[in-house]
Amino acid sequence: MERFGLALCCLLSLSLAGNSQRNITNQSVSDTTPTLPAHYADKAAQYEKEPVITGRIIFLGNSITEMGRWAYLLGDSTVVNRGIGGDVTFGVLKRINDIIVRQPSKLFLLIGINDISKDVPDVVIADNIRKIIEQVQHQSASTKIYLESILPVNPDIPHFPQHYDKNPHVISTNKLLQQVAANAGVVFVDTYSLFNDGTGKLKKEFTWEGLHVNPAGFEYWIKYLKQKKYL
């Protein structure tokens, strides 16, 4: 109960002015890792077997990250992709040691849209991301962390998976993540605004089906990160 009380205090500290936190869900109840596809376990095991080389740039997240050809786009074969399709914030927490042991020079973190699709409360998502950042900061102090906001979705695109059509939760979670980044002293990367078409939807020219980013989108993304001097 003491640990739960501490977690609850952390969640409350993340709330926006005027928001009610009466319905905060227990972290253990919200943990969706038991429903992760087999791809998660297979990919996590594969990553753990790779040689440990420190000081590299790592991109960490779900399928959006996994689909990115980061090393190719950056012209740097040492860049590491740690995206796993279907992953959630709980899943990243379970595999964070694979990141920490590699002591990355930079860590780009994008996670949360799958949590939203599974109706994990916004504050739980934000608190999990706070924990991810905190663990990296404590055990890999030289790592520069870039927390990327959750991208918008576009349900107008054919074949859009409707259980992701929860853009109000994307917006509210991103507001919490901005607070998390400020409190932790890490860089907040506003990728939501980058891919927003002006109506709150993912720009159609940069997506396959309204959720994932296409090759043109990844090039646009990398160009932005370079312009901001993040890379």
C-alpha positions as CSV (number, residue, x, y, z in Angstrom):
1,M,0.0,0.0,0.0
2,E,2.9,2.3,0.7
3,R,4.2,1.9,-2.8
4,F,0.8,2.4,-4.3
5,G,0.4,5.6,-2.3
6,L,3.7,6.9,-3.6
7,A,2.7,6.1,-7.2
8,L,-0.6,7.8,-6.7
9,C,1.1,11.0,-5.5
10,C,3.3,11.0,-8.6
11,L,0.2,10.6,-10.8
12,L,-1.6,13.4,-9.0
13,S,1.4,15.7,-9.5
14,L,1.0,15.2,-13.2
15,S,-2.6,16.5,-13.4
16,L,-3.4,19.6,-15.4
17,A,-5.2,22.5,-13.6
18,G,-8.8,21.7,-13.2
19,N,-8.6,18.0,-14.1
20,S,-10.2,15.6,-11.7
21,Q,-8.1,12.5,-10.7
22,R,-10.8,10.7,-8.8
23,N,-10.8,7.8,-11.3
24,I,-7.1,7.1,-11.5
25,T,-6.6,3.4,-12.2
26,N,-4.2,1.3,-10.3
27,Q,-1.0,0.7,-12.4
28,S,-1.2,-3.1,-12.0
29,V,-4.8,-3.1,-13.3
30,S,-3.7,-1.1,-16.4
31,D,-0.7,-3.3,-17.3
32,T,-1.5,-4.6,-20.7
33,T,1.8,-6.5,-21.3
34,P,0.0,-9.9,-20.9
35,T,-1.8,-9.1,-24.1
36,L,1.2,-8.1,-26.2
37,P,1.7,-10.1,-29.3
38,A,4.4,-12.8,-29.6
39,H,6.4,-10.4,-31.7
40,Y,7.2,-8.4,-28.6
41,A,8.9,-11.4,-26.8
42,D,10.7,-12.5,-30.0
43,K,12.0,-9.0,-30.7
44,A,13.0,-8.2,-27.1
45,A,14.9,-11.5,-27.0
46,Q,16.6,-10.7,-30.3
47,Y,17.7,-7.3,-29.0
48,E,19.1,-8.6,-25.8
49,K,21.4,-11.0,-27.7
50,E,23.0,-8.2,-29.7
51,P,26.5,-7.2,-28.7
52,V,26.6,-4.5,-26.0
53,I,28.3,-1.4,-27.5
54,T,28.0,1.8,-25.6
55,G,27.7,5.4,-26.6
56,R,25.3,5.0,-29.6
57,I,22.1,6.8,-30.6
58,I,19.0,4.7,-29.8
59,F,15.5,5.1,-31.0
60,L,13.1,3.4,-28.6
61,G,9.4,2.8,-29.0
62,N,6.7,0.8,-30.8
63,S,6.0,-0.1,-34.4
64,I,6.3,3.5,-35.5
65,T,9.9,3.4,-34.3
66,E,10.5,-0.1,-35.5
67,M,9.5,0.8,-39.1
68,G,12.0,3.7,-39.1
69,R,15.2,3.2,-41.1
70,W,17.0,5.5,-38.7
71,A,20.5,4.4,-39.5
72,Y,20.0,4.7,-43.2
73,L,18.3,8.1,-43.0
74,L,21.1,9.4,-40.8
75,G,23.9,7.8,-42.8
76,D,25.2,6.3,-39.6
77,S,25.3,2.5,-39.3
78,T,25.9,2.7,-35.6
79,V,22.4,4.1,-34.9
80,V,20.3,1.5,-32.9
81,N,16.6,0.8,-33.5
82,R,14.8,-0.5,-30.4
83,G,11.2,-0.3,-31.7
84,I,8.9,-3.2,-31.2
85,G,5.5,-3.4,-32.9
86,G,2.6,-3.4,-30.5
87,D,4.7,-2.2,-27.5
88,V,3.2,-0.2,-24.7
89,T,4.8,1.8,-21.9
90,F,4.7,-1.2,-19.6
91,G,6.6,-3.2,-22.2
92,V,9.3,-0.5,-22.4
93,L,9.6,-0.5,-18.6
94,K,10.2,-4.3,-18.7
95,R,13.0,-4.1,-21.3
96,I,14.6,-0.8,-20.2
97,N,17.7,-2.6,-18.9
98,D,18.6,-3.5,-22.6
99,I,18.8,0.3,-23.2
100,I,20.6,1.2,-19.9
101,V,23.3,-1.4,-20.4
102,R,24.2,0.2,-23.7
103,Q,24.7,3.7,-22.1
104,P,23.4,5.5,-25.2
105,S,24.7,9.0,-26.1
106,K,21.2,10.0,-27.1
107,L,17.9,8.3,-26.5
108,F,14.8,9.2,-28.6
109,L,11.7,7.9,-26.9
110,L,8.2,7.6,-28.5
111,I,5.7,5.4,-26.8
112,G,2.0,5.6,-25.7
113,I,-0.3,5.3,-28.7
114,N,-0.9,1.6,-28.1
115,D,-1.6,2.3,-24.4
116,I,-4.2,4.8,-25.6
117,S,-5.8,2.3,-27.9
118,K,-6.2,-0.1,-24.9
119,D,-7.8,2.7,-22.8
120,V,-4.9,2.9,-20.3
121,P,-5.5,6.2,-18.4
122,D,-3.5,9.2,-19.6
123,V,-2.0,9.8,-16.2
124,V,-0.8,6.1,-16.0
125,I,0.9,6.5,-19.5
126,A,2.6,9.7,-18.4
127,D,3.8,8.2,-15.1
128,N,5.2,5.1,-16.8
129,I,7.1,7.4,-19.2
130,R,8.4,9.3,-16.1
131,K,9.6,6.1,-14.7
132,I,11.4,5.1,-17.9
133,I,13.2,8.5,-18.0
134,E,14.0,8.3,-14.3
135,Q,15.6,4.9,-14.7
136,V,17.8,6.0,-17.6
137,Q,18.8,9.2,-15.8
138,H,19.8,7.2,-12.7
139,Q,21.7,4.5,-14.5
140,S,23.0,6.1,-17.6
141,A,23.6,9.7,-16.5
142,S,25.4,10.8,-19.6
143,T,22.5,9.9,-21.9
144,K,20.8,12.9,-23.5
145,I,17.1,12.0,-23.5
146,Y,14.6,13.3,-26.1
147,L,10.9,12.7,-25.2
148,E,8.9,12.8,-28.4
149,S,5.1,13.5,-28.2
150,I,2.6,11.0,-29.4
151,L,1.8,11.5,-33.1
152,P,-1.8,12.5,-34.2
153,V,-3.8,9.9,-36.1
154,N,-6.0,10.3,-39.1
155,P,-9.2,8.2,-39.2
156,D,-10.1,9.5,-42.7
157,I,-7.4,7.4,-44.3
158,P,-8.6,4.0,-45.7
159,H,-7.9,1.0,-43.5
160,F,-7.5,3.1,-40.4
161,P,-7.7,0.9,-37.3
162,Q,-10.7,2.4,-35.5
163,H,-9.6,1.5,-31.9
164,Y,-6.9,4.1,-32.3
165,D,-9.4,6.9,-33.0
166,K,-8.9,8.6,-29.7
167,N,-7.2,11.9,-30.6
168,P,-8.5,13.8,-27.5
169,H,-6.5,11.3,-25.4
170,V,-3.4,11.8,-27.5
171,I,-3.7,15.6,-26.9
172,S,-4.3,15.3,-23.2
173,T,-1.5,12.7,-22.7
174,N,0.9,14.9,-24.7
175,K,0.2,17.8,-22.3
176,L,1.2,15.5,-19.4
177,L,4.3,14.4,-21.3
178,Q,5.4,18.0,-21.7
179,Q,5.2,18.4,-17.9
180,V,7.1,15.1,-17.4
181,A,9.9,16.4,-19.7
182,A,10.0,19.8,-18.0
183,N,10.1,18.2,-14.5
184,A,12.8,15.7,-15.6
185,G,14.9,18.2,-17.4
186,V,14.8,16.4,-20.7
187,V,14.1,17.7,-24.2
188,F,10.5,17.6,-25.3
189,V,10.1,17.0,-29.0
190,D,6.7,18.2,-30.3
191,T,6.3,15.6,-33.0
192,Y,2.5,15.9,-32.6
193,S,2.6,19.5,-34.0
194,L,5.1,18.4,-36.7
195,F,2.7,15.9,-38.1
196,N,-0.6,17.8,-37.4
197,D,-2.3,18.8,-40.7
198,G,-3.9,21.8,-38.9
199,T,-7.1,20.0,-38.0
200,G,-5.6,17.7,-35.4
201,K,-5.1,14.8,-37.9
202,L,-1.9,13.1,-39.1
203,K,-0.9,14.6,-42.4
204,K,-2.2,12.2,-45.1
205,E,0.9,12.6,-47.2
206,F,3.0,11.1,-44.4
207,T,1.1,8.0,-43.5
208,W,0.1,4.6,-44.7
209,E,-3.3,4.1,-43.0
210,G,-3.6,7.1,-40.7
211,L,-1.5,5.6,-37.9
212,H,2.0,4.6,-39.1
213,V,4.4,6.9,-40.8
214,N,5.5,6.2,-44.4
215,P,9.0,6.8,-45.9
216,A,8.3,10.4,-46.8
217,G,7.2,10.9,-43.2
218,F,10.4,9.5,-41.8
219,E,12.5,11.8,-44.0
220,Y,10.4,14.8,-42.9
221,W,10.9,13.7,-39.3
222,I,14.7,13.3,-39.6
223,K,14.9,16.7,-41.3
224,Y,13.1,18.3,-38.4
225,L,15.3,16.6,-35.8
226,K,18.4,17.9,-37.6
227,Q,17.0,21.4,-38.0
228,K,16.3,21.5,-34.3
229,K,20.0,20.4,-33.7
230,Y,18.7,17.2,-31.9
231,L,20.8,15.1,-34.2
